């Protein structure tokens, strides 16, 4: 493989340095580096980060290839600076057996744009009644370590307890979609003043918070690892903060859209803003930003949820919930966290690479930008500002809430084990 010299990059936002890649590895980091025959990339002060890792992606394949495929989803991931994504289990068929998770894993290897780590279902068919083949999925070629019924909550406390007990045996983690189903029947948006004014069914914060409260206590009782998906309320933040103060082994994620958008957007009745969990209040947004900054919330995860246009270009009540997010995630984090002074770029690397890789046991990802480490890297032009144009997305779907909105930052290069997947903003 060829040598690559990245010249003058701000590694994790620091002083400009050169980074030399030889084959799959970084071989040197310093100033004034040179290498005969190396391909030179002039970074010109762009920020160099470890390849991003998304612990919460919906790739839809198998079964909903009209929304996304592993190939198109991983191309979108590379465009957004990701070198590894964790693919959720709510496919058709559900990824609840070794055979299905291995299929997704192999499709990821064939795509070549980023590593795909399948997430296994907690229960058979996501039905919440019987544990899926957790051990078999872990022992498969896909080596599944994260399990989730995302899209549905594991609302049965006994099933949740058994899942936590099972994954403890091999150091796995259960990622919970915290939504009490009885409290959200017919819900269309956040429950509050705006839902009352619009006449839309309300989704109360307590529907999320009550499940989180139960599950952190179960995790403490079992002594197992728990991860909370797409945290969205100030109350949820306080529960996680309390749980961590007790030493409970819980981690949590926030999605970019919950760091930026509020329930006020729903007044447009544009289904692009319909998402699960729903957009919340300005108070919730502030609490989520502060919790991500102080480490109460561990990571940013996209919950990239592609849908074909017919599932979104319709009346609000009939529209599917979800937004694409892989190609805009870093820009939203730059706007909400970096430009507000809440995080520096080193902390962004922690929340979007180091920590998600650790939670998901993604070997080779989330590693320091240092000699001897895998060359999984992304280069970001942080000075760039431009309007979001969904027509330019690599994703098969276009359901973004940011169409026409100006966002900062643009990923110009992504390298997966020394191989460029994105060069000068174009997929290779």
Secondary structure, 3 states (H helix, E strand, C coil): CCEEEEEEEEECCCCEEEEEEECCEEEEEECCCCCCCCEEEECCCCEEEECEEEEEEECCCCCCCCCCCHHHHHHHHHHCCEEEEEECCCCCCCCCCHHHHHHHHHHHHHHCCCEEEECECCEHHHCCCCECCHHHHHHCCCCCCEECCCCCCCCCHHHHHHHHHHHHCCCCEEEECCCCHHHHCCCCEECCHHHHHHCCCEECHHHHHHHHHHHHHHHHHHCCEEEECCCCCHHHHHHHHHHHHCCCCEEEEECHHHHHCCHHHHHHCCHHHCCCCCCCCHHHHHHHHHHHHHCCCCEECCCEECCCHHHHCCCHHHCCCCECCCCCHHHHHHHHHHCCCCCCHHHHHHHHHHHHHHHHCCCCCCCCCCCCCECCEEEEEEEEEEEECHHHCCCCCCCCCCECCEEEEEEEEEEECCEEEEECCEEC
